[in-house]
Amino acid sequence: MRVAGRAALGVVEVGLCGDAQAQARAVSELRERLSAGEGSAVVRRAAATVRQQIDPWGDVGDALPLMRRIKTRFDPDARLNSGRGPGGI
């Protein structure tokens, strides 16, 4: 595991190694721990085998309908990163 933080931004980047199942399990455990402190974890880069096991965005709560409306408003033809956003938007 590789960890680098940016205190001024409140961002920590974690690089994982191991097989896809171990990486997905590590992300799930990290998200459980972060949710207690109102944090979150987003997977920026991962192999397809890892992405099949976890949602890269994690839980977005009740914000998904708003995100869909914003996406529709600014990208009505769904040309920008189609299907790669939270909830598949």
C-alpha positions, 0 to 999 in steps of 0.5 A: 500500500502506498499512501500520500496526503494533502492536509490543506485539501483534506485528501489522502491518496491510497495505492493498493496492490494485490489481487482484485478481490483483496483490493475491492475488500480494502476499498470496502473496509476503508469506506466503512471506516470513513463513513463513521467520520463522514468521509468518503473514498472514490476509486480514481483508477482500478483494473476492470476486475476491481471495478466489477466488484465495487462501485468506484464512486461509493454511496452518493446518498440522496444526491443522485437525482440532482446529479442526473439533472445536472448531467442532463442539463449540461450534457444532454447528448450524454457524450462526456464520460457516458456511464462512468459517473455516479450511478452510471450517469 
